[in-house]
Amino acid sequence: MENIIVVKNLSVKLGGREILKDISFEIEKGSSVVIIGQSGSGKTVLIKTILGIIKSYKGEIYIFGENINRIDEEKLKKIRERIGMVFQNSALFDSLNVWRNVGFYYLYHSEKSEEEIKIMAIEILKKLGLDESVADMMPEELSGGMKKRVSIARCLISQPEILFYDEPTTGLDPITSENLTELIKKIHKDFNTTDITVTHDVKLASKIGERLILIDNGRIVESGTYEELKKKSAHPLIRSYVEIGG
């Protein structure tokens, strides 16, 4: 299977402090990988570095076979166009209604008409279980779970090959969190994406992750399926979930 992301000996310093320490891993095309760790473990910095938001680092990062630190801005832009990012706080534009949020890229970077873009947006929203009537609503009218779905729709409309999820269940009640977990699994299957999820939620990780990468204090301490980690890991994040019946 082709590796779609390769990270080699990655180290990152911020404010004179080493946040990531010699991180190496590979992600296969079509897989669902969860990067799990407690707050402050370095997982968010890792994702920001892979996405090119943090540009100063030691080591190598390859996406679609390209070393992102050795290509020009135009080539990097084309790589980013093949990636979707679902932010922790949904990051919707408050001044735009739902369909304009979903179709934002096409509204400002294409020659498609507003009518065409609205039809595309509604189609994606329906696939994510939202009624057509939601399209004209404003973000402030949406529940937390609906905002997450709209945020995901905004990514999916451009048919990304890689989807990043940043703490997707944070701030959601247990039932909404469970529904979103099932939606993420469905999207992975229906859209054939490669998924990388960053979370501290072991329940989410156990449900969606074909492979878990456990980060602690800036290092990868363990890697494997949830069942493998459940048996072998002594890490408190894993043990605390296992011991309450996970």
C-alpha positions in Angstrom: 0.0 0.0 0.0 1.2 3.5 -0.9 2.3 5.8 1.9 0.5 9.1 1.5 2.3 10.8 4.4 5.8 10.1 5.7 7.4 11.8 8.7 11.1 11.2 9.4 13.0 12.3 12.5 10.8 15.3 13.0 11.8 17.7 15.8 10.2 21.1 16.5 11.3 23.9 18.9 8.9 26.7 19.9 10.0 29.5 22.2 13.2 27.7 22.9 11.4 24.6 24.1 11.5 21.3 22.3 7.9 20.3 21.6 8.5 17.3 19.2 11.4 15.0 19.6 12.6 12.8 16.8 9.1 11.8 15.6 8.9 9.2 12.7 5.8 7.4 11.2 4.1 6.6 8.0 0.4 6.8 7.0 -0.9 4.5 4.2 -3.3 5.8 1.6 -6.9 5.0 2.6 -6.2 4.3 6.2 -7.6 6.0 9.3 -5.0 6.9 11.9 -5.5 8.5 15.2 -2.8 10.6 16.9 -3.8 10.4 20.6 -2.3 12.2 23.6 -3.1 14.2 26.6 -3.2 18.0 26.5 0.3 19.4 26.0 1.7 16.2 24.5 2.6 17.8 21.2 -0.1 16.3 18.9 -1.5 19.6 17.7 2.0 21.0 17.0 2.6 17.8 15.0 -0.4 18.4 12.8 0.3 22.1 12.3 3.8 21.1 11.2 2.6 18.5 8.7 0.1 21.0 7.3 2.9 23.6 6.8 1.5 26.1 9.4 4.7 25.6 11.5 7.6 25.9 9.0 10.7 25.8 11.2 11.6 22.2 12.1 14.3 19.5 11.8 13.6 16.3 9.8 11.5 15.5 6.7 7.8 15.5 5.9 6.6 13.9 2.7 3.0 14.3 1.4 2.0 12.6 -1.8 5.7 11.8 -2.2 6.8 15.5 -2.0 9.2 16.8 0.6 7.1 19.9 1.7 10.2 21.8 2.9 11.8 21.6 -0.5 9.1 22.6 -2.9 7.9 26.1 -3.9 4.8 27.8 -2.6 2.8 27.0 -5.8 3.4 23.3 -5.5 2.7 23.4 -1.8 -0.6 25.2 -2.6 -1.6 22.4 -4.9 -0.9 19.8 -2.2 -3.0 21.7 0.3 -5.9 21.7 -2.2 -6.0 17.9 -1.9 -6.3 18.2 1.9 -9.3 19.0 4.1 -9.0 20.3 7.7 -11.9 20.1 10.2 -11.1 22.5 13.0 -11.8 21.9 16.7 -14.2 24.9 17.0 -15.7 24.4 13.5 -14.3 27.8 12.4 -17.4 28.8 10.4 -17.8 32.4 9.2 -20.4 34.0 11.4 -21.5 36.5 8.7 -22.2 33.8 6.0 -25.1 31.4 6.0 -24.5 27.6 5.9 -24.4 27.0 2.1 -22.0 30.0 1.7 -19.8 28.6 4.4 -19.8 25.2 2.7 -19.2 26.6 -0.7 -16.8 29.3 0.4 -13.8 28.2 -1.7 -15.8 28.0 -4.9 -17.5 31.4 -4.2 -14.1 33.1 -4.3 -11.9 30.8 -6.3 -14.0 29.6 -9.2 -16.2 30.8 -12.0 -19.2 28.7 -10.8 -22.5 30.6 -10.3 -23.9 31.0 -6.8 -26.8 28.7 -7.9 -24.4 25.9 -8.9 -22.4 26.3 -5.6 -25.6 26.3 -3.5 -26.7 23.0 -5.2 -23.3 21.5 -4.6 -23.4 22.6 -0.9 -26.9 21.2 -0.4 -25.9 17.9 -1.9 -23.0 17.5 0.5 -25.1 18.6 3.5 -27.7 16.0 2.7 -25.0 13.3 2.6 -24.1 14.3 6.1 -27.6 14.0 7.4 -28.6 17.7 7.3 -31.9 18.8 5.8 -32.0 21.2 2.9 -33.6 23.9 5.1 -30.3 24.2 7.0 -28.6 25.7 3.9 -30.0 29.2 4.5 -29.5 29.2 8.3 -26.8 31.2 10.0 -24.1 29.6 12.2 -25.6 31.1 15.4 -28.8 29.1 14.7 -27.0 25.7 14.7 -26.3 23.3 17.5 -22.7 22.2 18.2 -23.2 18.9 16.3 -24.7 20.7 13.3 -21.8 23.1 13.2 -19.4 20.1 13.1 -21.3 18.6 10.1 -21.2 21.9 8.3 -17.5 22.2 8.9 -17.0 18.7 7.5 -19.2 19.5 4.5 -17.0 22.5 3.8 -14.0 20.2 3.5 -15.8 17.4 1.5 -17.2 19.7 -1.2 -13.7 20.0 -2.7 -13.3 16.2 -2.6 -10.1 16.0 -0.5 -7.9 12.9 -0.5 -6.7 13.5 3.1 -8.9 14.7 5.9 -7.5 16.0 9.2 -9.8 16.2 12.2 -8.7 18.3 15.2 -10.4 17.1 18.4 -13.7 16.5 16.6 -15.8 15.5 19.7 -14.6 18.3 22.1 -17.5 20.2 23.6 -20.2 17.8 22.4 -22.6 15.9 24.6 -22.2 12.1 24.7 -25.0 11.4 22.2 -23.9 14.0 19.7 -20.3 12.8 20.1 -21.4 9.2 19.4 -23.4 10.3 16.3 -20.4 12.3 15.0 -18.1 9.3 15.6 -20.4 7.1 13.4 -20.5 9.9 10.8 -16.7 10.1 10.6 -16.6 6.3 10.0 -19.2 6.6 7.3 -17.4 9.5 5.6 -14.2 7.5 5.6 -15.9 4.6 3.9 -18.1 6.5 1.4 -15.6 9.1 0.4 -12.5 6.9 0.5 -10.4 9.4 2.3 -7.2 9.0 4.3 -8.1 10.2 7.8 -5.8 11.6 10.4 -7.5 12.5 13.7 -6.0 14.3 16.6 -7.7 13.6 20.0 -7.4 12.9 23.7 -10.7 11.0 23.4 -9.8 7.3 23.8 -13.4 6.2 23.0 -13.3 8.1 19.7 -9.9 6.7 18.9 -11.0 3.1 19.6 -14.0 3.4 17.3 -12.4 5.2 14.2 -8.7 4.4 14.4 -7.3 1.5 12.4 -4.0 2.5 14.0 -3.3 4.6 17.0 -0.1 6.6 17.5 0.3 7.6 21.2 2.3 10.7 21.9 3.6 11.8 25.2 6.0 14.6 26.0 6.7 15.2 22.3 7.6 11.5 21.6 5.8 8.6 20.1 5.6 6.1 23.0 3.4 3.5 21.4 1.7 2.6 18.2 -0.8 -0.1 17.2 -4.4 -1.0 17.0 -6.6 -0.1 20.0 -6.9 -3.8 20.9 -3.1 -4.1 20.9 -2.6 -1.0 23.1 -5.4 -2.2 25.4 -3.4 -5.3 26.1 0.1 -3.9 26.3 0.0 -0.2 27.1 0.6 1.0 30.7 0.1 4.6 29.6 -2.5 6.3 31.9 -4.5 7.7 29.0 -5.2 4.2 27.7 -5.5 2.5 31.1 -8.0 5.0 32.4 -10.4 4.2 29.6 -9.8 0.4 29.7 -10.4 0.3 33.4 -13.9 2.0 33.1 -14.9 -0.6 30.6 -13.7 0.7 27.3 
